[in-house]
Amino acid sequence: MVLEPAEAGARRVGGLPLALRLSLDAQAAGAGCIVISEPAPGLRSLLADARLRIPVASSVPPGSPRLVAKANLLAHRGTLRELAQGLPRGAAIQVATASKPPNVPYAFAPLLVTSDESAAAAERALFHSLRKPQDGWTSRHLNRYISLFLSRLLVKTPLRPNQVSVAILGIGVAGAITAAQGSYGSLALGAFLFQAQSVLDGCDGEMSRVSHRGSRLGEWLDTIGDDLTNYGFFGGAGIGLYRATGQTLYLAAGGICVACGVLASGLEYRYLIKIGSGDLLKYPLSQASSGGGKLAFLAPLFKRDTFVLLTLVAALLGALGPMLCVFSLAAIGILFSVLKTELRLAREARAQAG
């Protein structure tokens, strides 16, 4: 990637100077180095960041293909990757606003930032690109609007994504403790905190992607934080409902949710450790669940964002007990699905070994 100096390269979009953001996106797209086309000490100082691991050079290595861009350009990393593919040795191509958006969900065409208005438009496009095609109904139509708004504010603070992950877990734990008190108000407030944790859960991932601070630790904090919040709330709700009604059914339902969840997560975590990831979407069950079938339209109901919102609705309607019983049956089903996946993985491993 060859950077052409531009005054607005120091302008911040999404918490990063544009020149640094473009360089980090080029690095993520597979660039081998960043070349500054002419002496520009100020531009070079903008790139003095530990996240940029590829060298910053003064000249292009002989024969290397080149992407050339103004330092004040905002470009999706998918655009950079697609332009670089098949570029002949020694060839050069200008990354300009005329470039088409890449074939990536929620992507955007390159944007040249020259004013406050264009910077605002660039930031909107950047954060819109953080949406995920696998988002469920609730995330797509509610949660993402809130989390993206908050993430745009958070990336401009000294807070890091992992610190936000810990704070979000604290909200989930508070919801579990509150629900365990057993009154209508405490169950409703606990469910509200559960929903708040689900909404805010998008912020740490959005922050890590937009600030290029993704890490294995961050993946595990997100995965474990979600699971602990789930188990904590359902266990706390079971205790709270038992205190309120004296019915052991609710205590048992909460216990089933926790026991099945812990067993299923343990198996999933073992697989993730084996492949060197903390991202639960990489567990084969998560990938398979997005497939088709006659009942595929019901799949969003079983996504975390939707069942957490349904929990809040049930708590407000005073029907959290029956909902907890339904979730306990679902927890058993999920455990069986994980066990089935583990058996399939074991058969595949034996077949490969044979």
QUILIN-V445463 format. One line per field, one symbol per residue. phi: phi as a letter, one per 40 degrees, with the letter a starting at -180 (. if undefined). A space follows every 50 residues. Layout:
phi: ???
//
This chain:
phi: .bccdadcccccbggbddccccccccccchccabbccadadcccccccbc cccccbbbacddgccbbbaccbcbbccccccccccgccdgcbaccbcccc cccbdgcbcdbccbaccccccccccccccccbccdcdcccbbdccccccc ccccccbccbdcccdccccdcccccccccccgcdcccccccccccccccc dcccccccccbfbcacccccccccccccccccccccccccccccbgccdc ccccccdccccccccdcccccccccgabcccccdcccccccchcbdccdd cccddcccccccdccccgbcddcccccccccccccccccccccccccccc cccc
//
